[in-house]
Amino acid sequence: MKLVRVVALAAGLTAGAVVGPVLGETRVVDRVVAVIDDVPIFASSLRERAAPRQKRLEASVEDPVQLETARAGMIRDLLDQMIDEALMERAAAKENIVVASDELDAAMKQVAAQNKWTVAQLLTQLESDGFSEALYRVELRATLLEQKLVRLRLSRQQTQRTSEMSPEDYARQATLARGAMLAELRETTFVEVRL
C-alpha cells in the first residue's frame, strides 16, 4: 500500500506544543489493486477510469442490487483492461513503439469527424459522458498503441500483406493476434491482482 507518514513540523515548533496531526500517524492514501512485475496500478487510477462507466451504469440500471453487481463486473473488466494496457505498454517499449501527441491529436480529429463534430464538440460530449480530455487521451493512446503492436505482430507472422486482406479478415486476424500477444505477455510477466 502506498502510505504517507504525516509529520507535524513547523518553524519554531517547541517540543511541548504539538499542533495538527499526531507525530508518526500513518494513514492510507491509496492502495495497489494490481502489480505488473514491479509496476503498480493504484485504486485511484482505477476509480478515475471507472467514473464515466459508473455514470453510464447508474443511468441505465435502477435496481441497487443489479447496479452493484454490474459495477463489480465493470471494475473487474476495467482492471483487466488496465493490466492489458500495462502489458502492451511494456511490449511497445521493448519494440521502441510510441504514440506521439500529434498522433493523438489526429486520432481525436478523426473520431470527431466520424461523428460529424468538431474537436470542441467531441470534448463537450466526452465531458457530459464523464470523461476529461486527459482521461480520454489516456484511453485513446492505449488503443493506438495496441493497434501499432497488433499491426507489427501481423506483419511479422503473415504471408499475406495486411493491406491485401478484406476488412473482415483483418479484424479476425487482429483479434487473434491481440489474444495471442496478451497470452504470451501474461505468461512471461508477473501479474498480481489485489481487488
MODELLER restraints for C-alpha pairs under 7 A, 6 or more apart:
rsr = mdl.restraints
at = mdl.atoms
rsr.add(forms.Gaussian(group=physical.xy_distance, feature=features.Distance(at['CA:1:A'], at['CA:30:A']), mean=6.70, stdev=0.5))
rsr.add(forms.Gaussian(group=physical.xy_distance, feature=features.Distance(at['CA:1:A'], at['CA:31:A']), mean=4.66, stdev=0.5))
rsr.add(forms.Gaussian(group=physical.xy_distance, feature=features.Distance(at['CA:1:A'], at['CA:32:A']), mean=5.69, stdev=0.5))
rsr.add(forms.Gaussian(group=physical.xy_distance, feature=features.Distance(at['CA:2:A'], at['CA:28:A']), mean=6.72, stdev=0.5))
rsr.add(forms.Gaussian(group=physical.xy_distance, feature=features.Distance(at['CA:2:A'], at['CA:29:A']), mean=6.62, stdev=0.5))
rsr.add(forms.Gaussian(group=physical.xy_distance, feature=features.Distance(at['CA:2:A'], at['CA:30:A']), mean=5.58, stdev=0.5))
rsr.add(forms.Gaussian(group=physical.xy_distance, feature=features.Distance(at['CA:2:A'], at['CA:31:A']), mean=5.70, stdev=0.5))
rsr.add(forms.Gaussian(group=physical.xy_distance, feature=features.Distance(at['CA:3:A'], at['CA:26:A']), mean=6.93, stdev=0.5))
rsr.add(forms.Gaussian(group=physical.xy_distance, feature=features.Distance(at['CA:3:A'], at['CA:27:A']), mean=6.31, stdev=0.5))
rsr.add(forms.Gaussian(group=physical.xy_distance, feature=features.Distance(at['CA:3:A'], at['CA:28:A']), mean=5.21, stdev=0.5))
rsr.add(forms.Gaussian(group=physical.xy_distance, feature=features.Distance(at['CA:3:A'], at['CA:29:A']), mean=6.13, stdev=0.5))
rsr.add(forms.Gaussian(group=physical.xy_distance, feature=features.Distance(at['CA:4:A'], at['CA:26:A']), mean=6.25, stdev=0.5))
rsr.add(forms.Gaussian(group=physical.xy_distance, feature=features.Distance(at['CA:4:A'], at['CA:27:A']), mean=6.27, stdev=0.5))
rsr.add(forms.Gaussian(group=physical.xy_distance, feature=features.Distance(at['CA:4:A'], at['CA:28:A']), mean=6.83, stdev=0.5))
rsr.add(forms.Gaussian(group=physical.xy_distance, feature=features.Distance(at['CA:4:A'], at['CA:29:A']), mean=6.79, stdev=0.5))
rsr.add(forms.Gaussian(group=physical.xy_distance, feature=features.Distance(at['CA:5:A'], at['CA:24:A']), mean=6.23, stdev=0.5))
rsr.add(forms.Gaussian(group=physical.xy_distance, feature=features.Distance(at['CA:5:A'], at['CA:25:A']), mean=6.18, stdev=0.5))
rsr.add(forms.Gaussian(group=physical.xy_distance, feature=features.Distance(at['CA:5:A'], at['CA:26:A']), mean=4.98, stdev=0.5))
rsr.add(forms.Gaussian(group=physical.xy_distance, feature=features.Distance(at['CA:6:A'], at['CA:21:A']), mean=6.79, stdev=0.5))
rsr.add(forms.Gaussian(group=physical.xy_distance, feature=features.Distance(at['CA:6:A'], at['CA:23:A']), mean=6.72, stdev=0.5))
rsr.add(forms.Gaussian(group=physical.xy_distance, feature=features.Distance(at['CA:6:A'], at['CA:24:A']), mean=6.15, stdev=0.5))
rsr.add(forms.Gaussian(group=physical.xy_distance, feature=features.Distance(at['CA:6:A'], at['CA:25:A']), mean=5.64, stdev=0.5))
rsr.add(forms.Gaussian(group=physical.xy_distance, feature=features.Distance(at['CA:6:A'], at['CA:26:A']), mean=6.33, stdev=0.5))
rsr.add(forms.Gaussian(group=physical.xy_distance, feature=features.Distance(at['CA:7:A'], at['CA:21:A']), mean=6.97, stdev=0.5))
rsr.add(forms.Gaussian(group=physical.xy_distance, feature=features.Distance(at['CA:7:A'], at['CA:23:A']), mean=5.05, stdev=0.5))
rsr.add(forms.Gaussian(group=physical.xy_distance, feature=features.Distance(at['CA:7:A'], at['CA:24:A']), mean=5.99, stdev=0.5))
rsr.add(forms.Gaussian(group=physical.xy_distance, feature=features.Distance(at['CA:8:A'], at['CA:19:A']), mean=6.89, stdev=0.5))
rsr.add(forms.Gaussian(group=physical.xy_distance, feature=features.Distance(at['CA:8:A'], at['CA:20:A']), mean=6.40, stdev=0.5))
rsr.add(forms.Gaussian(group=physical.xy_distance, feature=features.Distance(at['CA:8:A'], at['CA:21:A']), mean=6.26, stdev=0.5))
rsr.add(forms.Gaussian(group=physical.xy_distance, feature=features.Distance(at['CA:8:A'], at['CA:23:A']), mean=6.05, stdev=0.5))
rsr.add(forms.Gaussian(group=physical.xy_distance, feature=features.Distance(at['CA:30:A'], at['CA:42:A']), mean=6.60, stdev=0.5))
rsr.add(forms.Gaussian(group=physical.xy_distance, feature=features.Distance(at['CA:30:A'], at['CA:43:A']), mean=6.29, stdev=0.5))
rsr.add(forms.Gaussian(group=physical.xy_distance, feature=features.Distance(at['CA:30:A'], at['CA:44:A']), mean=6.47, stdev=0.5))
rsr.add(forms.Gaussian(group=physical.xy_distance, feature=features.Distance(at['CA:31:A'], at['CA:42:A']), mean=5.60, stdev=0.5))
rsr.add(forms.Gaussian(group=physical.xy_distance, feature=features.Distance(at['CA:31:A'], at['CA:43:A']), mean=5.56, stdev=0.5))
rsr.add(forms.Gaussian(group=physical.xy_distance, feature=features.Distance(at['CA:32:A'], at['CA:40:A']), mean=6.04, stdev=0.5))
rsr.add(forms.Gaussian(group=physical.xy_distance, feature=features.Distance(at['CA:32:A'], at['CA:41:A']), mean=5.73, stdev=0.5))
rsr.add(forms.Gaussian(group=physical.xy_distance, feature=features.Distance(at['CA:32:A'], at['CA:42:A']), mean=4.45, stdev=0.5))
rsr.add(forms.Gaussian(group=physical.xy_distance, feature=features.Distance(at['CA:32:A'], at['CA:43:A']), mean=5.96, stdev=0.5))
rsr.add(forms.Gaussian(group=physical.xy_distance, feature=features.Distance(at['CA:32:A'], at['CA:194:A']), mean=6.90, stdev=0.5))
rsr.add(forms.Gaussian(group=physical.xy_distance, feature=features.Distance(at['CA:33:A'], at['CA:41:A']), mean=5.82, stdev=0.5))
rsr.add(forms.Gaussian(group=physical.xy_distance, feature=features.Distance(at['CA:33:A'], at['CA:42:A']), mean=5.59, stdev=0.5))
rsr.add(forms.Gaussian(group=physical.xy_distance, feature=features.Distance(at['CA:33:A'], at['CA:43:A']), mean=5.64, stdev=0.5))
rsr.add(forms.Gaussian(group=physical.xy_distance, feature=features.Distance(at['CA:33:A'], at['CA:193:A']), mean=5.98, stdev=0.5))
rsr.add(forms.Gaussian(group=physical.xy_distance, feature=features.Distance(at['CA:33:A'], at['CA:194:A']), mean=4.56, stdev=0.5))
rsr.add(forms.Gaussian(group=physical.xy_distance, feature=features.Distance(at['CA:33:A'], at['CA:195:A']), mean=5.28, stdev=0.5))
rsr.add(forms.Gaussian(group=physical.xy_distance, feature=features.Distance(at['CA:34:A'], at['CA:40:A']), mean=5.81, stdev=0.5))
rsr.add(forms.Gaussian(group=physical.xy_distance, feature=features.Distance(at['CA:34:A'], at['CA:41:A']), mean=5.15, stdev=0.5))
rsr.add(forms.Gaussian(group=physical.xy_distance, feature=features.Distance(at['CA:34:A'], at['CA:192:A']), mean=5.39, stdev=0.5))
rsr.add(forms.Gaussian(group=physical.xy_distance, feature=features.Distance(at['CA:34:A'], at['CA:193:A']), mean=4.27, stdev=0.5))
rsr.add(forms.Gaussian(group=physical.xy_distance, feature=features.Distance(at['CA:34:A'], at['CA:194:A']), mean=5.33, stdev=0.5))
rsr.add(forms.Gaussian(group=physical.xy_distance, feature=features.Distance(at['CA:35:A'], at['CA:41:A']), mean=6.10, stdev=0.5))
rsr.add(forms.Gaussian(group=physical.xy_distance, feature=features.Distance(at['CA:35:A'], at['CA:191:A']), mean=5.62, stdev=0.5))
rsr.add(forms.Gaussian(group=physical.xy_distance, feature=features.Distance(at['CA:35:A'], at['CA:192:A']), mean=5.11, stdev=0.5))
rsr.add(forms.Gaussian(group=physical.xy_distance, feature=features.Distance(at['CA:35:A'], at['CA:193:A']), mean=6.57, stdev=0.5))
rsr.add(forms.Gaussian(group=physical.xy_distance, feature=features.Distance(at['CA:36:A'], at['CA:189:A']), mean=6.90, stdev=0.5))
rsr.add(forms.Gaussian(group=physical.xy_distance, feature=features.Distance(at['CA:36:A'], at['CA:190:A']), mean=5.69, stdev=0.5))
rsr.add(forms.Gaussian(group=physical.xy_distance, feature=features.Distance(at['CA:36:A'], at['CA:191:A']), mean=4.61, stdev=0.5))
rsr.add(forms.Gaussian(group=physical.xy_distance, feature=features.Distance(at['CA:36:A'], at['CA:192:A']), mean=6.64, stdev=0.5))
rsr.add(forms.Gaussian(group=physical.xy_distance, feature=features.Distance(at['CA:37:A'], at['CA:189:A']), mean=6.14, stdev=0.5))
rsr.add(forms.Gaussian(group=physical.xy_distance, feature=features.Distance(at['CA:37:A'], at['CA:190:A']), mean=4.73, stdev=0.5))
rsr.add(forms.Gaussian(group=physical.xy_distance, feature=features.Distance(at['CA:37:A'], at['CA:191:A']), mean=6.22, stdev=0.5))
rsr.add(forms.Gaussian(group=physical.xy_distance, feature=features.Distance(at['CA:46:A'], at['CA:79:A']), mean=6.82, stdev=0.5))
rsr.add(forms.Gaussian(group=physical.xy_distance, feature=features.Distance(at['CA:50:A'], at['CA:75:A']), mean=6.85, stdev=0.5))
rsr.add(forms.Gaussian(group=physical.xy_distance, feature=features.Distance(at['CA:51:A'], at['CA:130:A']), mean=6.73, stdev=0.5))
rsr.add(forms.Gaussian(group=physical.xy_distance, feature=features.Distance(at['CA:52:A'], at['CA:129:A']), mean=6.04, stdev=0.5))
rsr.add(forms.Gaussian(group=physical.xy_distance, feature=features.Distance(at['CA:52:A'], at['CA:130:A']), mean=4.43, stdev=0.5))
rsr.add(forms.Gaussian(group=physical.xy_distance, feature=features.Distance(at['CA:52:A'], at['CA:131:A']), mean=5.92, stdev=0.5))
rsr.add(forms.Gaussian(group=physical.xy_distance, feature=features.Distance(at['CA:54:A'], at['CA:71:A']), mean=6.77, stdev=0.5))
rsr.add(forms.Gaussian(group=physical.xy_distance, feature=features.Distance(at['CA:57:A'], at['CA:67:A']), mean=6.92, stdev=0.5))
rsr.add(forms.Gaussian(group=physical.xy_distance, feature=features.Distance(at['CA:58:A'], at['CA:67:A']), mean=6.94, stdev=0.5))
rsr.add(forms.Gaussian(group=physical.xy_distance, feature=features.Distance(at['CA:61:A'], at['CA:67:A']), mean=5.63, stdev=0.5))
rsr.add(forms.Gaussian(group=physical.xy_distance, feature=features.Distance(at['CA:84:A'], at['CA:182:A']), mean=6.90, stdev=0.5))
rsr.add(forms.Gaussian(group=physical.xy_distance, feature=features.Distance(at['CA:85:A'], at['CA:142:A']), mean=6.20, stdev=0.5))
rsr.add(forms.Gaussian(group=physical.xy_distance, feature=features.Distance(at['CA:87:A'], at['CA:185:A']), mean=6.40, stdev=0.5))
rsr.add(forms.Gaussian(group=physical.xy_distance, feature=features.Distance(at['CA:88:A'], at['CA:146:A']), mean=6.61, stdev=0.5))
rsr.add(forms.Gaussian(group=physical.xy_distance, feature=features.Distance(at['CA:92:A'], at['CA:98:A']), mean=6.93, stdev=0.5))
rsr.add(forms.Gaussian(group=physical.xy_distance, feature=features.Distance(at['CA:92:A'], at['CA:149:A']), mean=6.68, stdev=0.5))
rsr.add(forms.Gaussian(group=physical.xy_distance, feature=features.Distance(at['CA:98:A'], at['CA:145:A']), mean=6.92, stdev=0.5))
rsr.add(forms.Gaussian(group=physical.xy_distance, feature=features.Distance(at['CA:99:A'], at['CA:141:A']), mean=6.53, stdev=0.5))
rsr.add(forms.Gaussian(group=physical.xy_distance, feature=features.Distance(at['CA:99:A'], at['CA:144:A']), mean=6.92, stdev=0.5))
rsr.add(forms.Gaussian(group=physical.xy_distance, feature=features.Distance(at['CA:99:A'], at['CA:145:A']), mean=6.26, stdev=0.5))
rsr.add(forms.Gaussian(group=physical.xy_distance, feature=features.Distance(at['CA:104:A'], at['CA:141:A']), mean=6.50, stdev=0.5))
rsr.add(forms.Gaussian(group=physical.xy_distance, feature=features.Distance(at['CA:108:A'], at['CA:119:A']), mean=6.78, stdev=0.5))
rsr.add(forms.Gaussian(group=physical.xy_distance, feature=features.Distance(at['CA:109:A'], at['CA:119:A']), mean=5.87, stdev=0.5))
rsr.add(forms.Gaussian(group=physical.xy_distance, feature=features.Distance(at['CA:112:A'], at['CA:118:A']), mean=5.58, stdev=0.5))
rsr.add(forms.Gaussian(group=physical.xy_distance, feature=features.Distance(at['CA:112:A'], at['CA:119:A']), mean=5.49, stdev=0.5))
rsr.add(forms.Gaussian(group=physical.xy_distance, feature=features.Distance(at['CA:112:A'], at['CA:122:A']), mean=5.61, stdev=0.5))
rsr.add(forms.Gaussian(group=physical.xy_distance, feature=features.Distance(at['CA:123:A'], at['CA:133:A']), mean=6.49, stdev=0.5))
rsr.add(forms.Gaussian(group=physical.xy_distance, feature=features.Distance(at['CA:126:A'], at['CA:132:A']), mean=6.82, stdev=0.5))
rsr.add(forms.Gaussian(group=physical.xy_distance, feature=features.Distance(at['CA:150:A'], at['CA:174:A']), mean=6.16, stdev=0.5))
rsr.add(forms.Gaussian(group=physical.xy_distance, feature=features.Distance(at['CA:150:A'], at['CA:177:A']), mean=6.22, stdev=0.5))
rsr.add(forms.Gaussian(group=physical.xy_distance, feature=features.Distance(at['CA:150:A'], at['CA:178:A']), mean=5.97, stdev=0.5))
rsr.add(forms.Gaussian(group=physical.xy_distance, feature=features.Distance(at['CA:153:A'], at['CA:177:A']), mean=6.75, stdev=0.5))
rsr.add(forms.Gaussian(group=physical.xy_distance, feature=features.Distance(at['CA:154:A'], at['CA:177:A']), mean=6.73, stdev=0.5))
rsr.add(forms.Gaussian(group=physical.xy_distance, feature=features.Distance(at['CA:162:A'], at['CA:170:A']), mean=6.63, stdev=0.5))
